[in-house]
Amino acid sequence: MLTVEPLARHRDALPILAEWMLAEWAPWYGPDGPGDAMADLERYASSETDLPVGLVAYRDGELVGLCALKDDVLPPVPHLGPWAGAGLVRPNHRGQGIGASLLRATTELARSLGFGHIYCATATSHTLMEREGWQPMQSATLHGTVVVIYARSLSLGSSGECTG
């Protein structure tokens, strides 16, 4: 059984999640990168209702994934937000719908907090985003990586249509 819950309720998971983030995004979180995985996770675990909010997925009691609803500003589109980000599923659990469940939970969290749209920038998860009804808006370069910025309307039902 898969459950998705706020990271604030599972602070004991922060060290293992930090290890996963370092392994997945070494150029960002590694020793020469600008990121600090534990600091980001501390922020994601600080609240269940004020951004940023982290969500974790457990399958049969085993930690299997992470996602966050963030208020970060992306330089190419500083007027957009909030953002679904930090999406990570443990490699041996990928392809089982966990990423989709985390993305849906993040979308529902944004809707429950009163947002009309949610955005995501990704270099790799295009199939997942489009399968879940997100619309590609534009490409951008972030930290040397080309990403596609996706949008999802939270007020138009399941169509995902968005005018940004």
C-alpha positions in Angstrom: 0.0 0.0 0.0 1.3 3.4 -1.0 0.9 6.4 1.3 1.9 10.0 0.8 2.3 12.2 3.8 3.9 15.5 4.8 7.7 15.3 5.4 7.1 17.3 8.6 5.7 14.1 10.1 8.7 12.1 9.1 11.7 14.1 10.1 13.6 10.9 10.8 13.7 10.3 7.1 15.8 13.5 6.4 19.3 11.8 6.5 18.4 9.0 4.0 16.6 11.5 1.8 19.7 13.7 1.8 21.8 10.7 0.7 19.3 10.1 -2.1 19.4 13.7 -3.2 23.2 13.7 -3.3 23.3 10.5 -5.4 20.6 11.8 -7.8 21.8 15.3 -8.2 25.5 15.2 -7.4 26.5 18.2 -9.5 24.1 20.3 -7.4 24.4 18.7 -3.9 27.9 17.3 -4.2 31.0 18.8 -2.5 31.6 21.2 -5.4 27.9 22.1 -6.0 26.0 25.1 -4.7 23.2 23.1 -3.0 22.8 21.8 0.5 20.5 18.8 0.6 20.0 18.8 4.4 19.2 22.5 4.5 16.6 22.0 1.7 15.1 19.1 3.4 14.9 21.0 6.7 13.0 23.7 4.9 10.6 21.1 3.3 10.0 19.6 6.7 9.3 22.8 8.5 5.5 23.0 7.7 2.5 21.2 6.4 0.8 24.3 5.1 3.3 27.1 4.6 5.6 26.8 1.5 7.8 25.0 1.1 6.1 21.7 2.0 7.7 18.4 1.5 5.8 15.2 0.9 7.2 11.6 1.2 5.9 8.4 -0.1 6.0 5.1 1.7 5.1 1.7 0.2 4.3 -0.9 2.9 6.2 1.2 5.5 9.3 1.6 3.3 10.4 5.1 2.3 10.3 5.3 -1.5 10.0 8.9 -2.6 10.0 12.6 -2.1 8.5 15.7 -3.7 8.0 19.3 -2.6 5.7 22.2 -3.2 8.1 25.2 -3.3 7.9 28.9 -3.5 11.3 29.3 -5.2 11.8 31.8 -7.9 13.2 30.5 -11.2 15.1 33.3 -13.0 13.7 32.7 -16.5 10.1 33.0 -15.1 10.2 34.9 -11.8 6.5 35.6 -11.9 5.5 32.0 -11.8 4.8 29.7 -8.8 4.4 27.7 -6.8 6.6 24.9 -8.1 6.5 21.1 -7.8 10.1 20.1 -7.3 12.6 17.8 -5.6 10.7 14.9 -7.2 12.7 11.7 -6.5 11.7 8.1 -6.4 14.2 5.5 -5.1 15.6 3.8 -8.3 14.5 0.3 -7.5 10.9 1.6 -7.1 10.6 3.6 -10.3 8.1 2.8 -13.0 5.5 1.8 -10.3 3.4 4.9 -10.2 5.0 6.5 -7.2 6.2 9.6 -9.0 2.7 10.1 -10.4 1.2 9.7 -6.9 3.7 12.2 -5.5 2.9 14.6 -8.3 -0.8 14.3 -7.8 -0.4 14.8 -4.0 1.7 18.0 -4.6 -1.0 19.2 -7.1 -3.8 18.6 -4.6 -1.7 20.3 -1.8 -1.3 23.4 -4.0 -5.1 23.4 -4.8 -5.9 23.1 -1.1 -3.7 26.0 -0.3 -5.7 28.2 -2.8 -3.3 28.3 -5.7 -4.8 28.5 -9.2 -1.8 27.0 -11.0 1.3 25.0 -10.3 4.5 24.7 -12.3 7.4 22.3 -12.7 10.7 22.6 -14.5 12.2 19.2 -15.5 15.0 17.9 -17.7 13.9 14.3 -17.5 10.3 13.7 -16.5 8.4 14.8 -19.7 6.4 11.6 -20.1 5.2 11.7 -16.5 4.3 15.4 -16.7 2.3 15.1 -19.9 0.6 11.8 -18.8 -0.6 13.6 -15.7 -2.1 16.4 -17.7 0.6 19.1 -17.4 1.1 21.4 -20.4 4.6 22.4 -21.6 5.0 26.2 -21.7 8.6 26.9 -22.7 12.2 25.7 -22.5 14.8 27.4 -20.3 18.3 26.8 -19.2 18.8 26.4 -15.4 22.3 26.0 -14.0 23.5 24.8 -17.4 20.7 22.3 -18.0 17.9 22.7 -20.5 14.6 22.1 -18.9 11.0 22.3 -20.0 8.7 24.4 -17.8 5.3 22.8 -17.4 2.1 24.3 -16.0 -1.1 22.8 -14.6 -4.3 24.7 -13.9 -5.8 23.8 -10.6 -9.2 25.4 -11.4 -10.1 23.8 -14.7 -10.6 20.2 -13.6 -8.5 17.4 -15.2 -7.7 19.1 -18.5 -4.7 20.8 -17.1 -5.1 23.6 -19.6 -3.1 26.6 -18.6 -2.6 30.1 -19.9 0.3 30.8 -17.5 
